[in-house]
Amino acid sequence: MQYRAHLKLFKGRHNCLWCHITSADLSKPLIQRGSFSLRSLQTLRDDHTRFLSQGQGDIKMAKFYHNVIGDAIFDIPLENVRI
């Protein structure tokens, strides 16, 4: 239930904090979704680098870079983070 509540908070193309599923794929039945790669600090760094270099930091282009528009605040491996 917490995961569903989390997804309702965020709007846009990539509204999941844990994986690269799109909002369009989320609307499909679970059996039709397939699998999606998990986000990691490395994928966040890569997406941010691409956002700055290819997307030229234009906020309108953020959806093409998994909505990563800034550097990670903490450089802590996600395996060490508990919610």
Secondary structure, DSSP 8 states (H G I E B T S, - for coil): -HHHHHHHH--SS---SSB---HHHHTS-GGGS----B--HHHHHHHHHHHHHTSTT-GGGGGGGTT--S--SS---GGG---
